[in-house]
Structures are given as C-alpha cells and as structure tokens.
C-alpha cells in the first residue's frame, strides 16, 4: 500500500516577473508550478542542511526537554552526558572529547523553569556546533532528517544547450552547422587559434 504524502497549504509572495517565468518554465518542462516550487525548496534545504546540525543534541534529548522523562543518559563517539530534573532544578554533567577540543564538566545546575530549559537548549546547540557537521553521527542525523527529500529524485530538469539545439533546430552534433550554434565554444576555438599563431 502506498502511503499518502502529507501536505500543507502555504501562501507566499513572489516577484511578478518571477511568477511569469515560473509559469513559462512550467509549460516548457510540462510540470505543475507547485511541483517546481517544491523542487526548489528541496534544493534549498539540501544546500543549507548544515544549519540544522546544531539541533542534533536537542533532538537526542527531546524527551527530557519536553519533560516526558526526568532523567536521561546520552552517549555518542565524542560526547556523553547525564541529565536529571530533580523537581527543583535541572542537574547535568557532560564530557566532550575531540582531537582539537576536550572539556569535562561534573555538575551544572539550572532553574527548573522555561528559562532553565532554554539555557540548556542553547548549550546543547553550542556543543553540537563544536562536534561539527562533519562527524558521522551528525551526517547520519542530517540524512535521516531530510529523508523526505533524499528518498525521491528532484523534478528540476537541468538546462542542456545541446538538447535544446537538437530538439528545436533539428541539428545533431554530427552536423557541421551544429558548432555554429555554440558561440561560447567558437570563441574558445578562436582564442586557441590566435594563441597558436602567436606562438608560431
């Protein structure tokens, strides 16, 4: 059974010129505008995925931060920590060991309120940044987080000048006229020819 994709409706403002070109591109690619916009957002998320690395430890501690549990131990290759909500305050300790950074903290206390939990979240963000997005754990985290993108191919069709020439003009790369329609390559050939003459 194929699961139904969960979608939500959003409203955005875009430039009038872009709206016109989006409609034209939709016609050229024979794809709905909504699909093209989603493809562009997919690409935006992938290119900026590293910004989400700072959420890694927060997500590992989600049950504790959401007060579903009062005590938690986490451990990855370079970081381990213990958290406990005593009812009066938040107590935690942690160890982080990297090739270029080491820190051990036996006891930290925060108030048992929104301010205390906010301070803890901020500290977890800082340590996730220190661990770095290059780490195996965070790379796996980012891949799993964006699985909804990685699991399907992008619908964006890359522009291909050669394909455009063959489809719209009917000239193949084997025809002598083909190179005449590629000015950037002609300029390169001319430059190479002039350099050769100067060398002679």
Backbone torsions as a table, in degrees:
resi	resn	phi	psi	omega
1	UNK	NA	130.6	179.8
2	UNK	-84.2	125.1	-179.6
3	UNK	-74.6	143.3	-179.5
4	UNK	-79.5	131.4	-179.7
5	UNK	-73.7	128.7	179.0
6	UNK	-77.8	126.6	-179.8
7	UNK	-129.4	154.5	175.0
8	UNK	-129.2	157.7	179.9
9	UNK	-100.6	130.0	179.1
10	UNK	-125.7	154.1	176.7
11	UNK	-117.4	128.8	179.4
12	UNK	-130.4	153.2	171.5
13	UNK	-101.0	134.1	174.4
14	UNK	-131.1	160.4	-179.1
15	UNK	-63.9	146.7	-177.6
16	UNK	-60.2	-41.6	179.5
17	UNK	-63.9	-39.2	178.7
18	UNK	-66.8	-38.8	179.2
19	UNK	-60.5	-39.7	179.2
20	UNK	-65.6	-45.2	-179.1
21	UNK	-70.7	-31.9	176.1
22	UNK	-62.7	-41.1	178.4
23	UNK	-64.7	-42.1	179.1
24	UNK	-65.9	-42.5	178.9
25	UNK	-63.2	-37.8	177.1
26	UNK	-59.3	-40.1	178.7
27	UNK	-69.5	-41.7	-177.8
28	UNK	-66.2	-38.3	-178.6
29	UNK	-90.7	-8.1	-178.1
30	UNK	57.9	45.2	178.7
31	UNK	-129.7	144.8	177.0
32	UNK	-62.8	147.2	179.0
33	UNK	-58.8	-39.4	179.9
34	UNK	-59.1	-39.1	-179.9
35	UNK	-67.7	-38.6	179.2
36	UNK	-67.6	-40.8	178.6
37	UNK	-63.6	-42.8	178.0
38	UNK	-63.9	-37.4	178.1
39	UNK	-64.0	-40.5	178.5
40	UNK	-65.3	-39.2	177.7
41	UNK	-67.0	-38.1	175.5
42	UNK	-57.1	-47.4	-179.1
43	UNK	-63.6	-39.7	178.4
44	UNK	-61.1	-43.7	179.9
45	UNK	-64.3	-44.2	-179.0
46	UNK	-63.8	-43.2	-178.1
47	UNK	-68.5	-21.7	-178.5
48	UNK	-116.3	19.8	-176.0
49	UNK	-59.4	-31.0	-175.6
50	UNK	-63.9	-21.1	176.7
51	UNK	-63.8	-24.6	-177.2
52	UNK	-85.6	-4.5	-179.7
53	UNK	-60.8	-32.2	-178.0
54	UNK	-67.3	-13.8	179.1
55	UNK	-87.5	-3.8	-172.5
56	UNK	-57.2	-54.8	-178.0
57	UNK	-68.8	-32.8	177.2
58	UNK	-61.4	-42.6	179.1
59	UNK	-68.2	-35.3	176.3
60	UNK	-63.6	-31.2	-177.4
61	UNK	-101.1	17.6	-172.1
62	UNK	-56.6	-44.4	-178.2
63	UNK	-63.1	-37.9	178.6
64	UNK	-71.1	-45.3	-178.4
65	UNK	-66.1	-29.6	177.2
66	UNK	-86.6	4.7	177.2
67	UNK	62.9	29.9	175.3
68	UNK	-83.4	-26.0	175.0
69	UNK	-133.0	155.8	-176.2
70	UNK	-103.3	-5.6	-179.6
71	UNK	-148.2	142.7	-175.8
72	UNK	-152.6	138.9	171.0
73	UNK	-118.7	132.8	173.4
74	UNK	-128.8	149.6	178.9
75	UNK	-153.1	125.9	171.4
76	UNK	-125.5	-174.9	-171.7
77	UNK	-58.9	-33.2	-175.4
78	UNK	-123.2	6.0	-175.8
79	UNK	-148.6	134.7	172.0
80	UNK	-142.7	148.5	-175.7
81	UNK	-154.7	156.4	176.0
82	UNK	-128.0	131.9	-179.1
83	UNK	-125.2	142.2	178.0
84	UNK	-149.0	131.0	174.3
85	UNK	-102.7	109.4	-175.3
86	UNK	-81.0	-7.6	-174.3
87	UNK	101.1	-26.9	177.3
88	UNK	-107.7	-29.6	-177.5
89	UNK	-158.3	170.1	175.7
90	UNK	-102.8	127.4	177.1
91	UNK	-118.6	136.3	175.9
92	UNK	-153.6	155.5	176.8
93	UNK	-135.9	154.5	-178.9
94	UNK	-154.5	159.2	174.8
95	UNK	-134.5	131.9	174.9
96	UNK	-129.8	128.9	-177.3
97	UNK	-134.0	110.4	176.6
98	UNK	-123.1	167.7	-179.9
99	UNK	-63.3	-29.2	-177.8
100	UNK	-116.1	7.6	-177.3
101	UNK	-157.7	132.0	176.8
102	UNK	-139.2	135.5	176.3
103	UNK	-150.7	136.2	177.4
104	UNK	-126.0	130.8	179.6
105	UNK	-133.7	118.6	-175.0
106	UNK	-81.1	-31.6	-176.1
107	UNK	-157.0	126.6	174.3
108	UNK	-132.1	140.2	-179.3
109	UNK	-125.2	141.0	174.6
110	UNK	-132.6	159.4	175.6
111	UNK	-68.5	149.6	-179.0
112	UNK	-88.0	64.5	178.1
113	UNK	-149.8	-173.9	-176.8
114	UNK	-62.0	-34.9	179.1
115	UNK	-64.1	-44.2	-179.9
116	UNK	-63.6	-43.0	179.5
117	UNK	-68.9	-32.4	176.2
118	UNK	-66.6	-42.4	177.2
119	UNK	-61.2	-40.6	179.1
120	UNK	-65.1	-43.1	178.0
121	UNK	-59.5	-44.6	-179.7
122	UNK	-62.5	-38.9	179.3
123	UNK	-68.1	-38.4	177.6
124	UNK	-63.9	-36.5	175.9
125	UNK	-62.7	-43.9	-179.0
126	UNK	-61.3	-42.4	-178.4
127	UNK	-73.4	-30.4	175.0
128	UNK	-64.5	-38.6	177.2
129	UNK	-65.5	-39.3	178.2
130	UNK	-64.1	-43.3	177.4
131	UNK	-57.6	-42.6	173.4
132	UNK	92.1	145.5	-177.2
133	UNK	-71.4	-10.9	179.8
134	UNK	-76.9	-16.7	-177.4
135	UNK	-63.8	149.6	-178.2
136	UNK	-59.4	-42.8	-177.6
137	UNK	-61.9	-44.1	-177.7
138	UNK	-73.6	-34.5	175.0
139	UNK	-60.8	-43.9	177.4
140	UNK	-64.3	-39.3	178.9
141	UNK	-61.0	-45.8	-179.1
142	UNK	-65.6	-40.1	180.0
143	UNK	-64.4	-41.7	179.5
144	UNK	-70.1	-36.8	-179.7
145	UNK	-63.0	-39.4	-178.1
146	UNK	-101.9	27.9	179.1
147	UNK	-59.8	-30.0	179.1
148	UNK	-64.1	-18.6	175.9
149	UNK	-96.6	-48.4	-177.1
150	UNK	-63.2	-25.0	-174.5
151	UNK	-74.8	-9.7	179.7
152	UNK	-137.6	156.5	-179.1
153	UNK	-80.6	149.6	176.9
154	UNK	-69.0	144.0	178.6
155	UNK	-89.7	-3.1	-179.1
156	UNK	-70.8	127.5	-179.7
157	UNK	-99.1	114.8	-178.6
158	UNK	-64.2	140.7	178.3
159	UNK	-68.4	130.9	-179.0
160	UNK	-127.1	106.3	-177.4
161	UNK	-59.7	-42.6	-178.4
162	UNK	-61.9	-42.8	-180.0
163	UNK	-64.9	-38.5	179.5
164	UNK	-62.0	-43.0	179.4
165	UNK	-62.2	-47.5	-176.8
166	UNK	-65.8	-38.3	-177.1
167	UNK	-75.5	-42.7	-172.3
168	UNK	-93.7	-24.2	-178.5
169	UNK	-110.0	-25.3	177.9
170	UNK	82.3	20.9	-179.8
171	UNK	-108.5	129.9	-179.9
172	UNK	-94.0	164.9	179.6
173	UNK	-60.2	-17.6	-179.7
174	UNK	-82.3	-14.3	-179.0
175	UNK	-82.1	140.0	-179.7
176	UNK	-57.9	-31.7	-177.2
177	UNK	-73.0	-14.6	-173.7
178	UNK	-59.2	-45.7	-177.7
179	UNK	-67.0	-23.8	179.1
180	UNK	-67.0	-21.5	-178.8
181	UNK	-92.7	8.0	179.7
182	UNK	-122.6	76.4	-174.0
183	UNK	-58.5	-33.2	-177.4
184	UNK	-66.6	-33.3	178.7
185	UNK	-76.9	-34.0	177.8
186	UNK	-63.3	-41.1	179.2
187	UNK	-63.5	-39.3	178.3
188	UNK	-63.9	-41.2	179.3
189	UNK	-65.1	-40.0	179.4
190	UNK	-64.0	-43.5	-179.6
191	UNK	-63.2	-41.2	-180.0
192	UNK	-65.2	-38.4	179.5
193	UNK	-67.6	-39.7	-179.8
194	UNK	-69.3	-35.5	177.7
195	UNK	-65.4	-39.0	-179.7
196	UNK	-64.6	-41.2	179.5
197	UNK	-64.2	-40.8	179.1
198	UNK	-64.0	-37.1	179.3
199	UNK	-67.2	-32.9	178.9
200	UNK	-69.4	NA	NA
